[in-house]
Amino acid sequence: MQSEEQPVDESRRSRNYNNLLILFGIAFVLRVGIILTTPLYPAEGIVPGYNDEPLHLNYIRHITEAGTWPVYQPSLGGTGNRTAEFLQPPLYYLLSAPVWHWGEAIVSGKGLYAVRILSALLGLAAGIAAMRLASLTIGPAIASSAAVFLLYFPAALYFTSLVTNDALLLLLVLMSLVAIAEARKISEMDDLPRHLILSAKVGALLGLSCWAKLSGLLLIPLALASAPVGFSRKQAWAVRATALATAIALVIPLLTWNYTHYGHLVPLAGGYGPTDVTSFNRGALFHPWAAAKHLFHSAAVPNQALWGGFPEVSASAIFTLALLVFLGRGLVTILRSGRDRWWLLALLTLTLVGFAVHSIRFFQVEFRLLIPAFGSLAILMMLGWGRLRPGDWLLALLLTLPWIISMIY
């Protein structure tokens, strides 16, 4: 009987694998479409340009041409000037610089597209990491759906098609969560050296997240979750201390550089304040309903210039309402699944809330600033999708529907 069932299982696995390949392939094609049709801001085309992209490109050009880590120069005009992104840590730009150089060497003036493709590949890798995280923490049932969420969610799709360090941070945050899940899953108490290696991996990924973007500092406390259940208190703290020490050791040179050049551990450009922000963010803390509407609006389609009147606003409302329903249902599902999974709820919630508070603190009500927490959103919403999901193809279609409507109208 088993010999008859085994070919059926193999056939099902093969079919699922092929479906995933097609879904990843379509996700890459969508990114290539955005890569080729998005002009540099402020030019207008099929898709409006992303206003920060030229600033990220200036960072890459500086590394390529000068071979040094650039220093922000506020005398050139504050936020929005050509050095505004120089405050960012250099990891994404160090990875992008040779890609830019190769792209320019092959076809002059096309280095931009080469770096955008790098961002797209980082986005696809984030989809694989989401599958791994879902499989480790919940089970394989939602693994492919979690990947589809990361691949097709409008904001993730858009910002992993452009030149921005958000693409790298998204991947590193997911890899950090995967490393924590791996460290917790192995519970052999007599194998402490192996756990110390795994916890060092957790710390290294958390530290690298900070080198991708300073908001990665919000993740450092997650190192405390790296000890598995069943360890003695002494063993558990040895594991946690190893993760924290590794992360801190990687972050100290970055903070030292910042303090040496800017006089602050976490420097900020001018303009991040309630009186300096753009008009649609003004007074976010004092007008939470308006801020929430803008936040959810940008969840459906990340570029404000794509939106007009009906039917786009209706699509945005339906889209974000569905997200909230799935998110709430996912939270309840984990709470009802037993205390052994409450650590996961805490991990995902801390990641999500941390970046939400970070967004409000800077008076920037943009869904883009939640991109590092998309791994958390993916797991929670896929649990909410749960039994209702008829298939990943429908999920991919629903996620891209706001884009489709925007392009048509």
Beta strands, then each sheet from edge to edge (+ up, - down):
end
